[in-house]
Structures are given as structure tokens and as C-alpha cells.
Amino acid sequence: MISHLAVNSSPLILLGRISRLDLLPAIANRVVVPHSVLRELAVKDGHDWLASTVSAHPGLEIVDDPQIPAEVRRWNLECLFSALWESSWRPGGGI
């Protein structure tokens, strides 16, 4: 089993559509959803219900967006991509 999994909106949208968000905590001890991902779900047309569902799901942990190290910011990645990278790969928090 994976120890730590940070997810973006794509798996949440796809699994939410088939009512199977439970599959994420089934493969990882800890599943985190950065606030930026939750905000993205809330503003997408037709996905506001999913933001509420994700927030209330007992197996999904909503976390603050991490501070992105300057080295990663220099890569000019999309903000969310950088946040997911940092959540998943920072020392001691890796997958």
C-alpha cells in the first residue's frame, strides 16, 4: 500500500462521477487534497457538488497548499503541479 498520496482534480472528478472516491484511501494510508485542488473543483462548471463531497469524505484529507521551494518555483510549473510535487516529494513526506 502507498503511504502518502496527493491527488489533483482529475482522479477526483473521474472517481466522483462513478461514486468511487473510496478507491483512493483503499490504495494509500493517507490521501491528501491540497486546498488549491478543492478550489479548482468548486469553480468548475457542474463540479461544485464534488467539492462538497470531497470535503466531507472521511478518507480524504484537505491540506494547506505547501510552501513551494524556490528551486521548484524556478521550474515555472503550474502552481497546482508544484503544490502536488511538494506534497508528494518533500523530505519525509514522499510516496
N, C-alpha and C positions, 0 to 999 in steps of 0.2 A: 504494500500500500504506500502511496505517496504521502510524505509527511506534511507538505505545505503546498498549496495550490492557489495561485492568484488568477482570477478569471477576468476576461473582458466581456463586452456585451454580447458577442456572437454566440457563445455556448449558452448564455442565459436566455437569449431570445429563442434559439432553437429548442432547447430543452423546456423552456416555459410554454412554448406553443403546444407541446405534447404532454404537458403536466408531469414532467420527469426531472425537475430540479433536484430531486432526491438522489439522482445518479452521481452528482458531484461529490457530496460527502461520503458516498459509498466507495469512492476511489482515493480519497485523501483524508488524513486525520484532521486537517484544518483547511477550510476553503475560505479565502478572503476575497471580498469585493471592494475595491477602492471607491471612495465617495465619488470620484470623477466618473466611474462607470455607472453608478447609480444615477447621477445627474444626467448622463447621456441617455439612459433608459427613460427617464422622466420627461425629456424633451422630444423624444422621437414620437412622431405621429402614431397613435394607436398602441404605444407601449407603456403608457402611464400605469396601467394595471399591473404590469410586470415589475415596475419599480416598487410598488407596494408589496407585491408577492415576495420579491427578493428580500426586502427589508424585514419582513415578518418570518421568513424561513428560518427554522431553528438550526439548520446545518450550514448556513451561510453567514459569515461574519463580515459586517460592514466596517471598514477601517479607514482611517485618515489617509489621504494621499501622502506618501513618504516624501521626505526631502530628497531631491534628486542631486547626487553629487555633481560637481562642476564637470568632471570628466565625462559623465554621461550626457549632461546638457550640451556639451560641445559636439556631440554626435548629431545634433539637430533632429532628433526623433520627435515624432508627435508626442505631446505631453502625456497622453494616456499610455502610450507604448513605453515611455520612460518610467512612468509610475509602476506599471506592471513588471518591468525589468527589475526595478529596485526592490519591489516587494518580494520577488521570487529569488533574486540572486545576491542580495546583500549578505555580508558575512554573518553566519549564524542563522540566517533565515531562508537558506536555499532549499531547493527542491531535493 
